[in-house]
Amino acid sequence: MKNRSWLLALHLCICFSAHAGLEEGLAAFKAENYSTAFIELSPLAEAGNAAAQNAVGLMYQWGKGAEKNPKLAFSNTESSALQGYADAQLELGTLYYSGNGVTKDVVQAVNWWKKASDQGVPRASHNIALMYSYGTGVPQDYRQSVAYYRKAIEAGLWASVFNLGVIYASGAPGVPKDLMMSYVVFSVASPNDSASAGHRGIVESRMTPSQLLRAKEVASKLKLGSPLPKEVN
């Protein structure tokens, strides 16, 4: 009985120690203290911790805290992504897209970005939208592109605002031109997004007074991260 109690205490001690090491390592990583982060996280990555593997993979990729090693960057990122770690799924898609540490494979890139998008990673949704716009790794499909841009914007990613606004402003195969929706989309852009502001002005000049009044009314109730209306009428 005493032996069992001692073993339980040892197990708890090891678990608490590993948890503390993970927290310290991730805190150091966030603070860009990469040498400390690598020392703390490497053993945990080798033991299979997904968060540690993701961070270690990035450090190998950047050459910070460790010598740059594309192969180890890929293997750590892949191990983390296979465990369902969303940030690693985003990064793994990027590695496949760029061919960094692995043979370039745009189909795999899309597959991993979709997994990350399904977990709510807005940058992954943005990347998929681009792929559908250009027909890279997937058949060209502007309706899908619009859907993923909207998903990214509703998750708070300002980078998707300009692209979606332009698609609505000009129209695309399968996506009718919609100046009112374009105006609304451009309106949720960051105040520092001069490109979106400029294009909103162009769209505004092409709208009727009644269209502009209605679009402004809808836009006034929205901000980046708000659900976008399906249409404005």
Short mmCIF file of the C-alpha atoms (twelve columns), coordinates in Angstrom:
data_MODEL
# 
_entry.id   MODEL 
# 
loop_
_atom_site.group_PDB 
_atom_site.id 
_atom_site.type_symbol 
_atom_site.label_atom_id 
_atom_site.label_alt_id 
_atom_site.label_comp_id 
_atom_site.label_asym_id 
_atom_site.label_seq_id 
_atom_site.Cartn_x 
_atom_site.Cartn_y 
_atom_site.Cartn_z 
_atom_site.pdbx_PDB_model_num 
ATOM 1   C CA . MET A 1   0.000   0.000  0.000   1 
ATOM 2   C CA . LYS A 2   2.841   2.335  0.918   1 
ATOM 3   C CA . ASN A 3   4.559   1.501  -2.363  1 
ATOM 4   C CA . ARG A 4   1.405   2.337  -4.301  1 
ATOM 5   C CA . SER A 5   1.057   5.652  -2.473  1 
ATOM 6   C CA . TRP A 6   4.697   6.465  -3.162  1 
ATOM 7   C CA . LEU A 7   4.288   5.647  -6.856  1 
ATOM 8   C CA . LEU A 8   1.175   7.825  -7.061  1 
ATOM 9   C CA . ALA A 9   3.025   10.700 -5.439  1 
ATOM 10  C CA . LEU A 10  5.911   10.246 -7.871  1 
ATOM 11  C CA . HIS A 11  3.511   10.200 -10.824 1 
ATOM 12  C CA . LEU A 12  1.838   13.413 -9.668  1 
ATOM 13  C CA . CYS A 13  5.216   15.040 -9.142  1 
ATOM 14  C CA . ILE A 14  6.331   14.168 -12.659 1 
ATOM 15  C CA . CYS A 15  3.054   15.418 -14.157 1 
ATOM 16  C CA . PHE A 16  3.194   18.718 -12.292 1 
ATOM 17  C CA . SER A 17  6.844   19.163 -13.289 1 
ATOM 18  C CA . ALA A 18  6.065   18.562 -16.965 1 
ATOM 19  C CA . HIS A 19  3.109   20.963 -16.827 1 
ATOM 20  C CA . ALA A 20  5.280   23.644 -15.254 1 
ATOM 21  C CA . GLY A 21  7.941   23.101 -17.922 1 
ATOM 22  C CA . LEU A 22  5.345   23.476 -20.667 1 
ATOM 23  C CA . GLU A 23  3.984   26.713 -19.221 1 
ATOM 24  C CA . GLU A 24  7.466   28.145 -18.744 1 
ATOM 25  C CA . GLY A 25  8.545   27.064 -22.205 1 
ATOM 26  C CA . LEU A 26  5.501   28.504 -23.953 1 
ATOM 27  C CA . ALA A 27  5.816   31.736 -21.958 1 
ATOM 28  C CA . ALA A 28  9.458   32.018 -23.026 1 
ATOM 29  C CA . PHE A 29  8.465   31.303 -26.635 1 
ATOM 30  C CA . LYS A 30  5.811   34.017 -26.543 1 
ATOM 31  C CA . ALA A 31  8.344   36.439 -25.058 1 
ATOM 32  C CA . GLU A 32  10.752  35.548 -27.895 1 
ATOM 33  C CA . ASN A 33  13.246  34.089 -25.416 1 
ATOM 34  C CA . TYR A 34  13.873  31.243 -27.803 1 
ATOM 35  C CA . SER A 35  16.947  29.719 -26.159 1 
ATOM 36  C CA . THR A 36  15.045  29.123 -22.919 1 
ATOM 37  C CA . ALA A 37  11.948  28.020 -24.811 1 
ATOM 38  C CA . PHE A 38  13.881  25.419 -26.763 1 
ATOM 39  C CA . ILE A 39  15.530  24.003 -23.631 1 
ATOM 40  C CA . GLU A 40  12.169  23.730 -21.837 1 
ATOM 41  C CA . LEU A 41  10.093  22.470 -24.748 1 
ATOM 42  C CA . SER A 42  12.395  20.062 -26.587 1 
ATOM 43  C CA . PRO A 43  12.014  17.191 -24.073 1 
ATOM 44  C CA . LEU A 44  8.249   17.686 -24.049 1 
ATOM 45  C CA . ALA A 45  8.135   17.684 -27.843 1 
ATOM 46  C CA . GLU A 46  10.092  14.434 -27.899 1 
ATOM 47  C CA . ALA A 47  7.598   13.023 -25.391 1 
ATOM 48  C CA . GLY A 48  4.750   13.855 -27.788 1 
ATOM 49  C CA . ASN A 49  3.257   17.080 -26.406 1 
ATOM 50  C CA . ALA A 50  1.484   18.777 -29.321 1 
ATOM 51  C CA . ALA A 51  1.896   22.369 -28.114 1 
ATOM 52  C CA . ALA A 52  5.606   21.827 -27.510 1 
ATOM 53  C CA . GLN A 53  6.040   20.166 -30.903 1 
ATOM 54  C CA . ASN A 54  4.401   23.117 -32.622 1 
ATOM 55  C CA . ALA A 55  6.698   25.629 -30.919 1 
ATOM 56  C CA . VAL A 56  9.826   23.524 -31.445 1 
ATOM 57  C CA . GLY A 57  8.905   23.096 -35.103 1 
ATOM 58  C CA . LEU A 58  8.674   26.857 -35.528 1 
ATOM 59  C CA . MET A 59  12.032  27.394 -33.818 1 
ATOM 60  C CA . TYR A 60  13.674  24.874 -36.138 1 
ATOM 61  C CA . GLN A 61  12.019  26.601 -39.065 1 
ATOM 62  C CA . TRP A 62  13.136  30.089 -38.021 1 
ATOM 63  C CA . GLY A 63  16.557  29.088 -36.738 1 
ATOM 64  C CA . LYS A 64  15.825  30.728 -33.383 1 
ATOM 65  C CA . GLY A 65  16.776  28.885 -30.203 1 
ATOM 66  C CA . ALA A 66  18.097  26.101 -32.411 1 
ATOM 67  C CA . GLU A 67  19.979  25.782 -35.669 1 
ATOM 68  C CA . LYS A 68  17.650  26.041 -38.652 1 
ATOM 69  C CA . ASN A 69  16.572  22.557 -39.726 1 
ATOM 70  C CA . PRO A 70  13.697  22.288 -42.245 1 
ATOM 71  C CA . LYS A 71  13.380  18.513 -41.815 1 
ATOM 72  C CA . LEU A 72  13.011  18.711 -38.029 1 
ATOM 73  C CA . ALA A 73  10.715  21.704 -38.435 1 
ATOM 74  C CA . PHE A 74  8.459   19.627 -40.654 1 
ATOM 75  C CA . SER A 75  8.530   16.474 -38.501 1 
ATOM 76  C CA . ASN A 76  7.659   18.348 -35.299 1 
ATOM 77  C CA . THR A 77  4.930   20.346 -37.011 1 
ATOM 78  C CA . GLU A 78  3.469   17.237 -38.619 1 
ATOM 79  C CA . SER A 79  3.452   15.333 -35.310 1 
ATOM 80  C CA . SER A 80  1.612   18.209 -33.646 1 
ATOM 81  C CA . ALA A 81  -0.861  18.594 -36.517 1 
ATOM 82  C CA . LEU A 82  -1.659  14.879 -36.524 1 
ATOM 83  C CA . GLN A 83  -2.731  15.264 -32.895 1 
ATOM 84  C CA . GLY A 84  -5.221  17.935 -33.975 1 
ATOM 85  C CA . TYR A 85  -3.271  20.997 -32.832 1 
ATOM 86  C CA . ALA A 86  -4.867  23.755 -34.910 1 
ATOM 87  C CA . ASP A 87  -1.909  26.148 -35.168 1 
ATOM 88  C CA . ALA A 88  0.299   23.284 -36.322 1 
ATOM 89  C CA . GLN A 89  -2.276  22.307 -38.951 1 
ATOM 90  C CA . LEU A 90  -2.109  25.848 -40.315 1 
ATOM 91  C CA . GLU A 91  1.686   25.765 -40.329 1 
ATOM 92  C CA . LEU A 92  1.842   22.287 -41.863 1 
ATOM 93  C CA . GLY A 93  -0.311  23.491 -44.738 1 
ATOM 94  C CA . THR A 94  2.093   26.382 -45.230 1 
ATOM 95  C CA . LEU A 95  5.100   24.035 -45.262 1 
ATOM 96  C CA . TYR A 96  3.430   21.888 -47.919 1 
ATOM 97  C CA . TYR A 97  2.550   24.987 -49.929 1 
ATOM 98  C CA . SER A 98  6.099   26.350 -49.846 1 
ATOM 99  C CA . GLY A 99  7.880   22.999 -50.060 1 
ATOM 100 C CA . ASN A 100 9.909   23.834 -46.963 1 
ATOM 101 C CA . GLY A 101 11.262  20.622 -45.435 1 
ATOM 102 C CA . VAL A 102 8.949   18.516 -47.579 1 
ATOM 103 C CA . THR A 103 8.090   18.085 -51.259 1 
ATOM 104 C CA . LYS A 104 5.770   20.889 -52.349 1 
ATOM 105 C CA . ASP A 105 2.162   19.642 -52.477 1 
ATOM 106 C CA . VAL A 106 -0.599  22.224 -52.844 1 
ATOM 107 C CA . VAL A 107 -3.351  19.622 -52.439 1 
ATOM 108 C CA . GLN A 108 -1.946  18.636 -49.052 1 
ATOM 109 C CA . ALA A 109 -1.634  22.320 -48.213 1 
ATOM 110 C CA . VAL A 110 -5.348  22.829 -48.791 1 
ATOM 111 C CA . ASN A 111 -6.233  19.672 -46.866 1 
ATOM 112 C CA . TRP A 112 -4.351  20.818 -43.772 1 
ATOM 113 C CA . TRP A 113 -5.631  24.372 -44.010 1 
ATOM 114 C CA . LYS A 114 -9.168  23.007 -44.138 1 
ATOM 115 C CA . LYS A 115 -8.538  21.071 -40.926 1 
ATOM 116 C CA . ALA A 116 -7.285  24.257 -39.269 1 
ATOM 117 C CA . SER A 117 -10.195 26.268 -40.675 1 
ATOM 118 C CA . ASP A 118 -12.627 23.722 -39.247 1 
ATOM 119 C CA . GLN A 119 -11.107 24.512 -35.846 1 
ATOM 120 C CA . GLY A 120 -11.669 28.237 -36.325 1 
ATOM 121 C CA . VAL A 121 -8.227  29.428 -37.470 1 
ATOM 122 C CA . PRO A 122 -9.012  32.515 -39.600 1 
ATOM 123 C CA . ARG A 123 -5.689  32.620 -41.459 1 
ATOM 124 C CA . ALA A 124 -6.356  29.084 -42.703 1 
ATOM 125 C CA . SER A 125 -9.760  30.174 -44.019 1 
ATOM 126 C CA . HIS A 126 -8.107  33.111 -45.796 1 
ATOM 127 C CA . ASN A 127 -5.523  30.845 -47.417 1 
ATOM 128 C CA . ILE A 128 -8.203  28.441 -48.648 1 
ATOM 129 C CA . ALA A 129 -10.167 31.360 -50.104 1 
ATOM 130 C CA . LEU A 130 -7.095  32.374 -52.090 1 
ATOM 131 C CA . MET A 131 -6.629  28.828 -53.368 1 
ATOM 132 C CA . TYR A 132 -10.233 28.690 -54.586 1 
ATOM 133 C CA . SER A 133 -9.850  32.092 -56.270 1 
ATOM 134 C CA . TYR A 134 -6.806  30.964 -58.231 1 
ATOM 135 C CA . GLY A 135 -7.775  27.320 -58.659 1 
ATOM 136 C CA . THR A 136 -4.618  26.124 -56.914 1 
ATOM 137 C CA . GLY A 137 -4.887  22.709 -55.271 1 
ATOM 138 C CA . VAL A 138 -8.654  22.837 -55.809 1 
ATOM 139 C CA . PRO A 139 -10.919 23.612 -58.785 1 
ATOM 140 C CA . GLN A 140 -11.451 27.356 -59.169 1 
ATOM 141 C CA . ASP A 141 -14.672 28.242 -57.362 1 
ATOM 142 C CA . TYR A 142 -15.418 31.840 -56.416 1 
ATOM 143 C CA . ARG A 143 -18.456 30.858 -54.373 1 
ATOM 144 C CA . GLN A 144 -16.228 28.766 -52.136 1 
ATOM 145 C CA . SER A 145 -13.711 31.590 -52.080 1 
ATOM 146 C CA . VAL A 146 -16.392 33.995 -50.872 1 
ATOM 147 C CA . ALA A 147 -17.550 31.533 -48.222 1 
ATOM 148 C CA . TYR A 148 -14.049 31.159 -46.784 1 
ATOM 149 C CA . TYR A 149 -13.309 34.899 -46.923 1 
ATOM 150 C CA . ARG A 150 -16.534 35.536 -45.029 1 
ATOM 151 C CA . LYS A 151 -15.554 32.902 -42.475 1 
ATOM 152 C CA . ALA A 152 -12.174 34.571 -41.971 1 
ATOM 153 C CA . ILE A 153 -13.692 38.040 -41.595 1 
ATOM 154 C CA . GLU A 154 -16.294 36.800 -39.136 1 
ATOM 155 C CA . ALA A 155 -13.416 35.332 -37.115 1 
ATOM 156 C CA . GLY A 156 -11.766 38.759 -37.035 1 
ATOM 157 C CA . LEU A 157 -9.163  38.611 -39.830 1 
ATOM 158 C CA . TRP A 158 -8.900  42.041 -41.453 1 
ATOM 159 C CA . ALA A 159 -6.661  40.738 -44.280 1 
ATOM 160 C CA . SER A 160 -9.668  39.096 -45.967 1 
ATOM 161 C CA . VAL A 161 -11.747 42.274 -46.109 1 
ATOM 162 C CA . PHE A 162 -10.123 43.787 -49.184 1 
ATOM 163 C CA . ASN A 163 -10.261 40.607 -51.270 1 
ATOM 164 C CA . LEU A 164 -13.913 39.908 -50.490 1 
ATOM 165 C CA . GLY A 165 -14.901 43.520 -51.073 1 
ATOM 166 C CA . VAL A 166 -13.272 43.445 -54.510 1 
ATOM 167 C CA . ILE A 167 -15.051 40.226 -55.491 1 
ATOM 168 C CA . TYR A 168 -18.439 41.713 -54.581 1 
ATOM 169 C CA . ALA A 169 -17.572 45.020 -56.297 1 
ATOM 170 C CA . SER A 170 -16.673 43.470 -59.643 1 
ATOM 171 C CA . GLY A 171 -18.497 40.140 -59.538 1 
ATOM 172 C CA . ALA A 172 -16.940 36.807 -60.455 1 
ATOM 173 C CA . PRO A 173 -18.093 33.510 -61.998 1 
ATOM 174 C CA . GLY A 174 -20.879 32.285 -59.732 1 
ATOM 175 C CA . VAL A 175 -20.835 35.467 -57.625 1 
ATOM 176 C CA . PRO A 176 -23.046 38.320 -58.873 1 
ATOM 177 C CA . LYS A 177 -21.808 41.898 -58.633 1 
ATOM 178 C CA . ASP A 178 -23.199 43.454 -55.441 1 
ATOM 179 C CA . LEU A 179 -22.154 47.040 -54.706 1 
ATOM 180 C CA . MET A 180 -24.145 47.258 -51.480 1 
ATOM 181 C CA . MET A 181 -22.524 44.147 -50.048 1 
ATOM 182 C CA . SER A 182 -19.128 45.349 -51.227 1 
ATOM 183 C CA . TYR A 183 -19.636 48.640 -49.380 1 
ATOM 184 C CA . VAL A 184 -20.655 46.816 -46.211 1 
ATOM 185 C CA . VAL A 185 -17.628 44.520 -46.371 1 
ATOM 186 C CA . PHE A 186 -15.181 47.379 -46.945 1 
ATOM 187 C CA . SER A 187 -16.765 49.198 -44.003 1 
ATOM 188 C CA . VAL A 188 -15.581 46.608 -41.459 1 
ATOM 189 C CA . ALA A 189 -11.935 47.095 -42.473 1 
ATOM 190 C CA . SER A 190 -9.320  48.359 -40.065 1 
ATOM 191 C CA . PRO A 191 -9.103  52.190 -39.874 1 
ATOM 192 C CA . ASN A 192 -5.520  51.810 -41.107 1 
ATOM 193 C CA . ASP A 193 -6.574  49.829 -44.192 1 
ATOM 194 C CA . SER A 194 -6.247  52.595 -46.768 1 
ATOM 195 C CA . ALA A 195 -6.753  50.201 -49.693 1 
ATOM 196 C CA . SER A 196 -10.183 49.109 -48.454 1 
ATOM 197 C CA . ALA A 197 -11.133 52.696 -47.633 1 
ATOM 198 C CA . GLY A 198 -10.143 53.817 -51.122 1 
ATOM 199 C CA . HIS A 199 -12.118 51.065 -52.812 1 
ATOM 200 C CA . ARG A 200 -15.126 51.769 -50.614 1 
ATOM 201 C CA . GLY A 201 -15.042 55.322 -51.954 1 
ATOM 202 C CA . ILE A 202 -15.035 54.009 -55.521 1 
ATOM 203 C CA . VAL A 203 -17.951 51.675 -54.763 1 
ATOM 204 C CA . GLU A 204 -19.843 54.521 -53.085 1 
ATOM 205 C CA . SER A 205 -19.514 56.669 -56.213 1 
ATOM 206 C CA . ARG A 206 -21.275 53.958 -58.234 1 
ATOM 207 C CA . MET A 207 -24.237 53.525 -55.889 1 
ATOM 208 C CA . THR A 208 -27.600 55.232 -55.975 1 
ATOM 209 C CA . PRO A 209 -28.497 57.450 -52.995 1 
ATOM 210 C CA . SER A 210 -31.004 54.879 -51.720 1 
ATOM 211 C CA . GLN A 211 -28.470 52.050 -52.029 1 
ATOM 212 C CA . LEU A 212 -25.859 54.062 -50.153 1 
ATOM 213 C CA . LEU A 213 -28.277 54.984 -47.386 1 
ATOM 214 C CA . ARG A 214 -29.252 51.352 -46.831 1 
ATOM 215 C CA . ALA A 215 -25.662 50.098 -47.032 1 
ATOM 216 C CA . LYS A 216 -24.531 52.672 -44.465 1 
ATOM 217 C CA . GLU A 217 -27.378 51.642 -42.165 1 
ATOM 218 C CA . VAL A 218 -26.335 47.985 -42.300 1 
ATOM 219 C CA . ALA A 219 -22.623 48.777 -42.012 1 
ATOM 220 C CA . SER A 220 -23.163 50.933 -38.922 1 
ATOM 221 C CA . LYS A 221 -24.240 47.844 -36.978 1 
ATOM 222 C CA . LEU A 222 -21.215 45.760 -37.928 1 
ATOM 223 C CA . LYS A 223 -17.561 45.524 -36.993 1 
ATOM 224 C CA . LEU A 224 -14.734 43.159 -37.820 1 
ATOM 225 C CA . GLY A 225 -15.678 39.788 -36.344 1 
ATOM 226 C CA . SER A 226 -19.431 40.370 -36.668 1 
ATOM 227 C CA . PRO A 227 -21.537 37.919 -38.701 1 
ATOM 228 C CA . LEU A 228 -21.917 39.359 -42.195 1 
ATOM 229 C CA . PRO A 229 -25.400 39.532 -43.725 1 
ATOM 230 C CA . LYS A 230 -26.081 37.176 -46.607 1 
ATOM 231 C CA . GLU A 231 -27.358 40.109 -48.632 1 
ATOM 232 C CA . VAL A 232 -28.214 43.783 -48.268 1 
ATOM 233 C CA . ASN A 233 -31.578 44.934 -49.565 1 
# 
